[in-house]
Amino acid sequence: MENHDVVILGSGPGGYVTAIRASQLGFNTAIIEKESLGGICLNWGCIPTKALLKSAEVYEYLNHAESYGIEVENFSKNFEKVIKRSRTVAETMSKGVNFLMKKNKIKVYSGFGKLNLDKTITVTNDEKTINVSAEHIIIATGARSRDIDSLKKDGEKIIGYRKAMVLDKQPKEMIIVGSGAIGVEFAYFYNSMGTKVTLVEYEKNIAPNEDKDISKELEKILKKSGINILCSTKVTGSEIVGDKVDVKVENKKETLTISADVVLSAVGIKSNIEDIGLEDLGIEVENDKIKIDNYYRTNIDNIYAIGDVVSGPALAHVASAEGITCIENIKGLNPNPIDYNNIPGCTYCKPEVASVGYTEEKALNEGYDIKVGKFPFSASGKAQASGQSDGFVKVIFDSKYGEWLGCHMIGSNVTEMISEAVVGRKLETTGHEVLKAIHPHPTLSEAVMEAVADAYDEVIHL
């Protein structure tokens, strides 16, 4: 049996980042991974989807090149090459994680890991079975696409996000059920590539976790691009009929059947906690999530859990931050617990969506007296020059103390801009301090300053 100070089950952005930090802190560290290093994020999620979205963006630019004074003739898309590029990017990133494991002297065990009663871990693959032990075990096994009874995936016609990334042939028609980040991003990608897309959402607005003004603006823009959107609509059944899938949906107005070549189920995720030994050890689970304290300790000594298997936003950067906090606490560095109200969320469709903190509705429900400011990118010189003037920045401040309660953006490259609000809120910046921080001109980031100015009735360019 091989012994380590720390063993991490899963090598996604929670697992591999934690492993590197553990090694930096002097722990003899190992990681167990049943598939490819980097987990879902690097191989099937965050990174390869952005490669697909970039291809769609380039194709859109070519289709509108004339509006920039550029004449392009005889261009076409090659769907197979678009998919191949995405997979190449994923493979490159996974190899990068493998390099980081070697650089940081982290032992990698390939196989499925299961916790035993004596707190060892059995690792099984096609070739052999071995046992490893550790003083500290961190569970970071992530999550997978969730099933619903009315839309059972068969992997060919009714699919999850993994299959949506590697389809052999571009569908002419696609139904996407669920309009969170995954659903909206794939809706944008396939629509931009020429697929007729219908987006079905159970809630009143698409991107339902966003501020309502953002959701409404995104819906308006996606509809304008040709995406059919059905909100306040639930799926009641599905059936494969020949080469098509019939999906039965209903809302307050009607019950109807819509058909497509492929249906993508993007209705959420399911934690990967089955068959890893939680029940045998008596590790507490509630609502599909492992129960933990502020430092990710389970109810069993020296066993921890981070990322998508615990409650909180299922985001790569959250898993990484949780892992670092967890291992630094194990080391005795006494890190501050994570402030989950200051976690940025990003959706990489076009236009992009980015947000942090309170929505306007939540701030009011919490009893705040608020100041709200908005600045449209149509009034931004940089946005107009780039031909990307859709969207706006919205900021929310506490009227009494000037606390920056929330920031919500929709527009070109806003996922690169949201960090200003994250850092500002972390440093307890007030609205007046943002106004006195000189922003470069011309930039898209000026829209943040202008939105703050609007909240305080000092806006210049609107």
N, C-alpha and C positions, 0 to 999 in steps of 0.2 A: 504494500500500500504506500502511495506517495502522499506526503504531508505538506501542507502549506499553512501560512498564516491566514490568508483570505482566499476563498474560492467563490467565484461569481458565476451564477447559472444564467447564461444568455449573454450575447455579445453585441446587442444593439447599442444605440447611443447612450443608454443608461449603463449597460454592462461594460463596454470597452473603455468608456471615459472613467468609470469608477476604478477599473483595473489599472489604468495608467496612473491615476492619482494615488492609488494604494501603493504602487511600486515607487512612486516619487517619495512617499512617506516612509519607505523602508520596509514595507511588508513583502514577504515572499508570496507572490500572487499567482493565481491560476484562473483560467476562464474556461467554461464549458459551452460549446456551441454545436447544435445538431445539424445546422445547414452551413451558411456562409458567414464569415466574420462581417460585422456591421449590422446584422439583423435585418429586420424589415426596412428600416429607414434607408440604409445605404443600398440595399439590394432590390427592394420592391416598393419603396415609399418615397420619402422626401427627395432623394437625389435623382433617381431615374424619371420620376414624374416631372421634375423641373426640366430635364432634358427634352421630354416630349413637349412640354409647354413652350420651350424656346423654339423648337422646330415649328410649332404652330404660329408663334409670333413672327418668325422670319417669313413664313408663307403669307401671313397677313400683310406684312410690309411689302412684299413683292406684288401682292394683289392691289395695293394702294400706292405703288411707287410713283405713279403719275402725279399724285397730289403733292409730292415732294419735288416735282420737276424732273423726275428720272423716268426714262422710257426703257422698259424691260420687255423683251419679246421672247416667245417660245420657251417659257419656263413651265415646269410641272412638278408636282410632288411625287415622291416614291414612298408609299406607306411602309413598305418592308424596310427600306433604308432608315426611315425615321425610327422605327422600332429597334433596328439593329444598333443605331447610334445610342439610344437610351440604354440598351443592355451593355454596350461597351463602356459607357460612363460608369454604370453600376459596378462592373467588374474591376475597373480601374480603382474606384474608391475602396472596394473590398480588399484589393491587394494592398492599398495604402494602410488599412487597419492591420493587416498581417505584418507589414513592415514595422508599425508602431508597437505591436506585441513583441517582436524580436528586439527592437531598440530598447524597450523598457524591461526586457528579461522576464516576460510574462509567459508562463506555461499555458499552452492551448491544448485542450482535450476535445477531440472531435467526436461527437456522439450525443445521445440523449441522456441527460442527467436526472437521477431520481434520489431524493433524500431518504436515508435509512433511519431506523429508530435510534441507532447509536451516533447519529449526526454525521455519519460518513455519507459519501455520494457515490452511487454506482453509475458508471458511464458506459453506455452500450452503443456499439456501432456494428456494421456488417462484419467486421473482422474480429473483434474481441470485446470482452467485458472486463473493466478494471474498477477498483475502488480507490477513491481519494478521500482525504480528510483535511479539515481546516479548523482553526480556532474560531473563525468567523465565516459564515455563509450568507451571501447576498443573492436573493432571488430577483432576477431581472429578465423574465421570460417573455415579456411583451404581450401582444394581443393579435387577434386575427379578425377577419371580416365576420360580422354576426349574421346569422340566419333568422328569417322570420317565417312563420308557418305558411303564410300566403304567397311566399316567393322563395321556394326552395331552390338553391343553386344546384345545377347539374354540371357546371364547369365548362359547358359548351355554348348553350343558348342563354342560360341564366347564370351570370358569372359574378365573381367578386373582383376587387381592384387588381389582384395579381394577374388574373387572366386578361383584364382590360388593357394591361400594359404590353401584352405579347400576342395579341390577336394576329393570326396569319393573314387575314383579309380585312380590309376596312369595311365595316357594315354601312349599308345605305341608310338604315334607320336604327336608332338606338333609343331605348327608354332607360332613364336613370332614376332610380328611386332613392331619395334622400339628397338633401341639398346642403349638407355640411361642406367642409373644405374638400373632401374627396369627391363628392358628387358634383360640386360646382366646377372644380378644376377639370374633371373629365368631360363635363358638358362643354366647357370652353374649348378644350383640345379637339374633341371629335367634331363639334360644330365648325370650328375654324378649318378643319381638314376636309369639310364638305359633307359630313354625315348629318342627316336630319335628326335632331335631338329633341326629345320630350323629357322634361325634368318634373318629377312628381314629389311634392313635399307635403307631409302631414300637417305641419304647423301653418300659421297664417302667412308667414313670410319665408322666403328662402334665406339661407344663412341665418337661421333663427337665433343663434347665440349672439349675433351682432346687434349693435344699436339699431333701432327700427329705421332711422333715417338712412343708414348705410344699406340695410337690407332692401329697402324700397328703391334706392338708387341703383343698386346692383341688378335687381329684377328688371327695372326699366331698360337698362343698358343691354342685358342679355336678351331680352325680348326683341329689342331693336336689331340685334345681331342675327335674329332668326330662330332662337331657341323657344320652343313651346313650353310654357311653365304652368303647372297646375298646382296651386297651393290649397291648403285646407282640404286636402284630398288623401284618402287612404287606399291602399291596395287591399282588395278583398280576395283575390285569387289569381292564379296564373296557369297557363296551359300551353304546351308546345304543340303547335299544329303545323305539320309539314316543316317548311323551312322558317316558319315564323313563331313568335311567342305572342300569345294573346294575354294581355294583362287587364284584369277587371279592376276598375277604380270607382270610387263614389265620393261625392261631396254633397253639400246642402242643395246644390242645384240639380245634380243629375247623377245617374249611374251609367257608366259606359265601358266599352272594351276598346283598348288601344293596342295596336300591333307593331312589332318591330322585328328586325333580324336578330338583335341581341338585347338583353336586358341586364343592366348593371345594378346590382344591389349594393347600395352605399348607405345602409341604415344604421351604421354604428359598428362597434367592435366587441369582441368577446375575449376576456382575459385567458391567457394560456396557463392555466393552473391545474389542469387535469393530469393525473397519473405522475405527478412529481413528488408524491409522498406527503402532501400536506395533511391528509386525514390521519395517516399513521402516526405522525408526530403531534397531532392535535393543534396544528396552527390554525388560528381563528380566521374565518372567511365570512364576509358579509356582503350580500348583493354583488357577487362575482368578484369582489375585491378582497385582497389580504388586508387584515386590520393591522395598523401600525401606529406608533406614536410620532411625535414631532421629529424624531431622529431615525424613523423607519425601522425601529425595532418591533418585531412581532412579539406575541405572548410567550414565545420560546426563547430562552437565553441564547444569545450569539447567532440568531437567525434573523435576517433583515429582508426587506422587500422594497423595491423602488420601481418607478416607471408605470407602465400601463396596467400592471397587476395590482396597483393601489389606487385609492380614490384621488381625484384631481385631474387636471387637464391631460389628455393623452397626447402629449407633444414631446418631440425629441429633446428639445432644450430643457424641458422640465425634468425628464428622466436623467439627463446629464447633471443638472443642478442637484437633484435629489441624491444621486450617487456620490457626488463630491461632498455634500453635507453629511451624508451617512458615514463615509469613510473617515472624514476629518473628525467627526465626533468619536468614532471608534479609537482614533489616535489620541484623543484627549485635547483637541484644539479648541473645543467649545464654540463651534460656529453658531451663528444666529440661525434660527429656523427660517425656512423659506416663507416669504410673504406671497401667498397665492393670489392676492389681489393686484399684484404687479407683474403678472405673467403676460407677455405679449403674445397675441395670436395673429397668424398670417395666413391668408388664402391667396394662391398665386395664379388665379385666373386673370383675365384682362378685362376691365381694369383690376388691379390688385386691391386686396382689402387687408388692413392691419389695424389692430386695436389693443388697448390696454386699459385696465381699471374699470370704473363704473360706467355703465350706459346711463343715458339721461333718465330713463325709467327707473333704474335701480337706485340712482342717487336720490331721486325724489321719494322713492319708497323707503329709503333709509332715513328720511327726515331732513336732508340737507336743503338749505336755501341756496340755489345755484345761479351761477352766471354761465351762459352758453354762448360760444362764438363759433362762426362758420366762415370759411373762406373757400370759394370755388376755384378750381384750377383754370376755369375759363378766364379768370382775371389774372392769371399768372403768366408773365412774359415768357418764362422758360417752357411752361407747358404748351403755350401757343406755338412757340418756335419749334418744339419737338413734334407738333401735331398730335399731342396726347392731352387734350384739355377736358376730358370727362372727369367727373368726381369732385371731391371737396375734402377739406380737413375740418373736423368738428372737435372742439375742446369743451370741457366741463370743469368749472371751478367752484369751490365753496365760497359763497359771498362773504362770509364772516372773516375767515382767516386767509383766504387766497389759496387754499390747498388745491393742487391739481388732481382732480378726482378721476378724470378719464380723458382719453384721446382716441378718436376714431377717424380713420382715413379710408378713402376709396379713390384710386387713381393710379397713374403710372408710377412704378417704382416706390410706392408707399411702404412696402415691406422693408426697404432700406432706410426709411425715415422714422419709423416708429421708435427706434432706440432712443431718440432725443427725449421722448415722453417718458420712457422707462427709466432712464437715468435721472431725468428731472424729478420724477415722483420719488425715486429712491433717495434723492438728496433733499427731499421736502421743499422743492422749489415752488415759489409762488408765481402767480400770473405776472406781476410787475417785474419780477426778476427775468422772466422769459422775454418780456418786452424790451428790457435793457440789454439783453444779449444780442449783439449785432449779428444778423444772419447774412451770408454772402448773396450778392445779386449778380446775375440772375440764377436762381436755383429753385427747385421745387420745394426745398425745405423752408423757403420764405413763407410758404402757405401756413406753416405752423405758427410763426410769429404773427402773421396777419389774422389768423383765426383767434389767437389770444387777444390781439388788439380789438377785434370785433366784440369779444366778450366784455371788454372794458370800455366800449364806445370810443376807441381810439384808432380804428382801422383807417388806413390811408388809401389803399388802392381798390376800394369797393364802394 
